[in-house]
Amino acid sequence: MTNIWKAAELGQSIWCDYISRELLSSGGLDEMMEKGVRGVTSNPAIFNKAISKGDGYDDDIKAMAKSGMSDLDIYEGLALEDISDAADRMTPVFEATGGTDGYVSLEVDPRLADDEERTISEALRLRSLLGRPNVMIKIPATEAGISALERATAAGVSVNATLIFSVVQTEAVGRAYIRGLKTRLDRGDDVSSIRSVASLFVSRVDSAVDPLLEERAPELMGKIAVDNARLAYSKWGEIFSGADWQLLAKAGACPQRMLWASTGTKNRSYRDTLYVEELIGPDTVNTVPPATMDAFLDHGVVENRVACDLDGAFHRRQSLADLGVDLDRICDGLREDGVNAFVTAFDELLNAVREKVSSFR
């Protein structure tokens, strides 16, 4: 039994935070599934790396360019094919878990992050084009995105709310999901087939906070990101145990799950499996980059730790405030930086497609 299967026994699903044509064609995803992987996530940076760094897409790009397709249409065609292929391969997991796992995520154009109307339109369009029940549409958890998430949920779209960094965002996303389901229930629509995850980015919090602590409170370094995630998980528990949720649960609704994103260790002085090991527990997902997944399979420690030391997490957060470190403000900045990084990656991706097309002429 692999560590991934052991984590599943404790209630955590491991998803792969990477997709490429090579991963699909080589059987790499199938091998991951045999080891227990239960889903796949993507984002503009992942597709940029997959398309620009190799030649696996060249033939398709050449054919699409000859047919007169735009750079954006070419990217979308490539992405939709990969996502559809991955979703089809994941269908047995989707069926075996009763629709809890087996999902593949595709993000809406990040340039629309602050445009609620166009985000919801894109979410509905992508869901329709993919036409598979085990696809989640990723929507950034900006103010506009959270409103779009609510409306997409009400329209029957399973949403992966991404670029969450704070407890405040976690609560806002959870409440929006509940409101969306309530709208469906009030209309008499089915709520049992809708799923959602709230993707809280972990390691980037330490990367932002550690430099502020190096001289003032070095004993707190490497702890705040996990604390932040555990406090978000605690808030999630409150949201999905309240009266509003119980009414939906009786109608067959499934709770939104916490998903840990950005779980590769960026500080080499920290254990390479830190952000996986410390956040294992019930009703969670961890979307793990391939290198971190290999490390976790090789020497990871599997224990239910997601709710450990909540008192310590609370007190360490208070210590940050006493030091003048405003974690909520930092998290808001990380969200803005994340959106900008995804937009940059998207622009670079389209440029990579454009350069490929030019090279074929």
Buried (B, 14 or more C-beta within 10 A) or exposed (E): EBBBBBBBEBBBBBBBBBBBBBBBEEEBBEEBBEBBBBBBBBBBBBBBBBBBEEEBBEEBBBEBBEEEBBBEEBBBBBBBBBBBBBBEBBEEBBEEBEBBBBBBBBBBBBBBBEBBEBBBBBBBEBBEBBEBBBBBBBBBBBEBBBBBBBBBBBBBBBBBBBBBBBBBBBBBBBBBBBBBBBBBBEEEBEBEEBBBBBBBBBBBBBEBBBEBBEEEBEEBBBBBBBBBBBBBBBBBBEBBEEEBBEBBBEBEBBBBBBBBBBBBBEEEEBBBBBBBBBBBBBBBBBBBBBEBBEBBBEEBBBBBBBBBBBEEBBEBBEBBEEEEBEBBEBBBEBBBBBBEBBBBBBBBBBEBBBEBBEEEE
